[in-house]
């Protein structure tokens, strides 16, 4: 236990000491971390209730209004979460993990990691309704001094471990766990601020072995060429064509790394495809071109954008450099991160249809990687996916 805790805290906190706030280090990007707060906007979040949530000085702040949450639009299942917070002495706030949009019963609808004074039945470091942190742990923090404090939380199935300022303060296993949901920041009473909110997905499984195309088919390769390089990478040359997964996925989190060997080449990752059809799915675009050198003006949707639905809000990746991509599809909602920076956040409000090109598809479908045209020259590696557990409630 002590060895595991030491390794976990060291891994999280040494890089942070040298990082700019709300920015991931190159090592964190390589390891698969994504940032849930860009330091400037509330992109990727939705407000619940009348609360003065706002961004100032690289912090998410709230001080007035109703009791309620600021929620990620994306749902997650297993992960490590790192959050830094600062509170007034009488503040009552917290983190809501795997939460329903409007949780009613705290031991059923979410996991609430509290931020509260010692007088509270569940003071800071506690999981409300599940575990109360010992007084001798909380007492030194009960007189808030304006300093920032950290939460690091491990969520693995029903297992939960909570670190407060780098010290393990709680650990329990829920016999009837809630396995997926949104992440929420709570305003209850008093002033609260958050920053450096980042997440490392867990429980992903490799879907490319780096040796051959087991698990994939090239029935619709057309003029594209798909091969495994001597470095164990999936290379895509020429096009138009696709390589398609044998397996189908509905709600999932996908992570991969990509290298574009050319200037503003075009490709994409299709998902929830009609099996064995040709590029009939949603498409997460790969295209690093920009207008007049402005990264906020993608040439053609932009890497991480949902093609024909929502352009990437910023070109983050560079051609001829490996970049990381994370894609989440949960119900009608989908979002993508490039090098840990969220670039898209879109919900499909169209009427249901078997073909995602024509309407909402919630049914599982295959993945496909696109060979776009004769200039196509890309490589992929570290393709890993985690299927999200079934949701306990429908998304609005």
N, C-alpha and C positions, 0 to 999 in steps of 0.2 A: 504493500500500500504506500509506504513512505517513498520508496524508489519511484513508483509510478507517478506520484504527485510531484516529486522533484523534477522528473523528466518533462512532465507536462508544463509546469510553470516556467522552467528554464526555456523551453521551446517558444512559449508565448511571449515572454517578457524581454528577453535579450534583444530580439530584433526591434521591438517597440521602442526601446530606449534611444535608438538611432534613427527613428522614422519620423517624418513630418506627420502631424495630426491628420487623421482621416485618409492617409495614403498607405498603401501596402508596400512592403519592401519587395525587391525582386525575388527573394527567397520565399516569401509568403505567397506570391503569385505562382511560383513554380510548385509549391506544395498544395495549391488548390484553393487558397482562401479567396473569398469574395467580400467586397465592402458593401454594407447595406446603407451607408450614409456617405455622400460625396463631399460633405463639408460646406456645401453652398446652397443646396435645395432640398426639398422633401420629395424628390423624384423617387418613385417606387413605394411611397407610403400613402396611406389614406387616413383621414381624421375621423374619429368617432366622437360626436357630441360637440358642444360649444366650448372649446378650449383654445387658448391663445398659443397654440404650437407655432413656433417660428424658428428660423435659423439666424444666429448672430455670432460673429467671431468664431466660426467653425464649430458651433454647438447647436444641438436641438434643444430648445428651451420651452418651458411652460411655467406659468405662475398663477393664472387666473382661469376661472371657468368651471364647468361641470366635472364630475368624476367620469373619466373615460380614457380611451386608448388612442394612440397613434399606431397604426397597424401596417406591417409590410403587406403589399398586394400579393406577394408570393408566399406559398406554403412550403414548409420544410419538414423533414422527418428526423433523421439522425445527424448530429453535428456537434462541433465545439463552437461556442459563441463567446466572443469577447466584447465587453461593453465597459466604458468608463463613465462614471456619473459623479455629480456634485450636487449636494442638497443642503437646504437650510436645516437648522436644528429640529424644527417641528414638522418637517416634510414627511408626508406619507405618499410613497410612489412605489414603483416596482417594474419588473420585467414579466411579461406574460408570454410563456413559451408554448408552442403547439396549441395556440389558443383558437377558439371559435371566434367569429367576428363579434358576437355579443355574449360573452360567457356569463352564465347565470349561477352555476355551481362550480366553485373553484377547484374542488377535488374531482370533478368530472369533465369540465369543459376546457381546462387549461392547466398549466403549471405556473403559479405566481411566485416569483422570487422577490421577496419584499425588500423595500428600502424604507425603513421606519425606525423611530426611536426605541429605546429599551423598554419604555412603558407599553409599547404595542404588544399584543399577545404573540405576534410573530415579528420580532425585530429584524433589522438588516442581517442578511445571511440565512434567513429562514425560508422554507417553502411553505406558503400559507396552507394550512389544513393538513399538511403532510409531515413537516419536520420543523421543530423549533431549535434554533441555534443557541448554544449555551450562553448564559449571561456573561461569563468571564471572557468569551470571545468578542461579544458585541460591546461590552462596556467601554473599552478604550476608544471606540468609534462613536460613542453616544453623544459626545460633545463635538459637533461638526466644526471644523476649523477652516472651512473654505477650500480644503484640499480635494483633489480628485481621488476617487477610489475606483477599484476595478472589480468586475464580476467576470469570471470565466466559468462557463457551465458546460458540462458534458451531457449530451442526451443520446442514449443508445438503447433503443427499444424501451423497456420499462425502467432502465437504469439511469439514475440522475446523480451527478456529483457537482457540487458547488464550491468554487474557490472565491474567497473574498480577499482582495489585496494579496493574492498569491498563496493564501493559506487555505487548505481544504477545511471547510466548516460544516459540510453536510454531505451525506451520501445515503441513498435509499433506492429500493427497487419497488416499483409500483406493480402490484399483482394484476391490476386491470388498467393498463396504461392507455392514454390517448397518444396515438402514434404519429400524428401529423397535424399541422396547423400553421397559423400565421405567428409572427413575432410582434409583440406589442410593448410599447412604452406607456406607462400609466401616469396620468395626473390625478391625484386625489386631493391632497391639500399641500400648500406650501410651494416654494420654488424648486424646480428640478432642471438639471441640464445633463445632456448625454453627448458623447463624442466617441470616435474610434470604434464604431460598431462593425464588427467583421465576423464572418462565419466560415467554418471549414466543414464541408459536407463529409459524411461518413457513410459506410455500408455500400459504397459503389463497387461494381464488379467489372472486370475487364471484358470488353467485347471485341478485342482484336489482339491476337496472340503474338504478333510481331514476327511470325514465322511463315504463315500461309494465310489463305483467305477462308479458313474454317469459320463457319458461322455467317458467311456472307455469300451472295451469289452475283454473278455477272450476266444473268440472263438478258438484261436490258443494257448491256454495256455499249451496244451500238458501235460507234467508232472510237469510244474512249478506251484507254488502256489503264488497267488497275493491276499493280504489282507490289510485292514486298521488297524493299531495298535491303542491302546487306547490313544496314544499320537498324533494321527491324521497323521501318516506317512504311506506311501505306502511301504509295505514290500514285497520283492521278495525272494522266497525260491525255491530251487531245480531247475531243468531244464533238458532238453531243452524246451523252450517255450517263449511266448511273451504276453504282454498286449498291446492293440492297441487303439489309440484314435479314437473316432467316427468321429471327424472333420479332414479335410485335410488342409494342409498348404503348400504354395509355397515358397515365400520369407518371412523370419521371423527372429525374435530375441527371443531365448528361454533362460530362466534362471531357475536354480533349485539348490537344495542342495542334497548331497548324502552322505551316511555313508556305508562304506564297512566293514562288520563284519567278518573279516578273513584276512588271509595273501595273498595278490596278487590275490584276486578273480577276475573273469572275468565277465563283463556285458557290456552293451552298450545302447546308445540311437539311434535308427534308425529314419531316417526322409526322407520325400518325398517317402514314401513306396508305393508300389502297394497295394491299399486297399484290405484287407482281404487275402492277400498272406502271406507267411511266411518269415519274415525277408528279404524282397526284397526291400531294400532301402539303402541309404548312412548310414554309422554307425560312430557315434562319440564314440570312445572307452572309456571304464572304466576298467583300469588295472594299479595298482600302483606299480607293480613289476619293479625292476631295476637290471642290471647286476653289480655284484661286488660292490654294494652299490653306484654306480655312477648314479645320477639322470639324466644325459644326455644320458644314455643308457637304454631306456625302454626295458623290457623283451618282450612284445607283443604289439607293437604299442604305448602303453602308454595312460593314461587318457588324453582326449582331442584331441588325434590323430584321423585322418580320416582313419578308418581301411582299410588296403590294398592300401591306396593311399598316405598318408603322416604320418609318425610317429610323435608323440609329441616330441618337441625338448627338453623337460625337464619334469621329474616327479615332480609335485608341491604338489599334494595331499598326504596325509598319510592315511593308513588303520586305522580303528577304530577311526577316527576323521571326523566330518562333514566337507565337503568341498563344495565350490560353483563352479558352472560351468555355463558359458555363451556360447551359440552357435548362430552364425549368418550365415544364408544362403541367399545370395543375387545374383540372377542369377546363373551363373556357379561357383561363388566364395563362399567359406565357410571357417569359422575360429572359433576357440574355445579358451576360456580363462578358466583357473582353478585358483581359489582363486585370480581372477583379473589379472593373468599373462597370456599373450597370448602364447599358445603352438603350435598352428597350423595355417596355412594360405595357402590354396590350391585352385587352380582353375581347374575345370574339362574341359580339352580341347578335350575330346573324342567326337566322333560323337554322335548325339542324339539317345537315345534308351529309350523305356518305362521302362526298368529295370535298375536302377542305378548301379547294379553290372556289367552291360555290356556296359554302355555308359552314356552320359549326359542326365539327366532328369531335366527339368525345370518345368514340370507340378506339380501342388500341389499333395501331398500325405500325408498319415497318419504318425503319430509318433508311435513308438513302443519301449517298454522297455524290455530288454532281460533277460530271465532266462537262463544262459549259460550251467550249468551242475549241478550234484548233490550237489556240494559244495556251490552253489549260496546262499548268505545271505546278502542282501543289503536293505537299506531303502532310500526313497526319500521324499522330502518335498519342499514346496515353488515352485511348478512348475507353471511358469507363461510364457506367450508368447505374443508377439506383432507382428501382421502381418505388413510387410512393405508396404507402399503405392506403387501403380504401378509406375515403373520407367519411367521418361520422355524420356529416351534415352537408347538404347541397350548398354550393357556392351561389351567391346572388348573380 
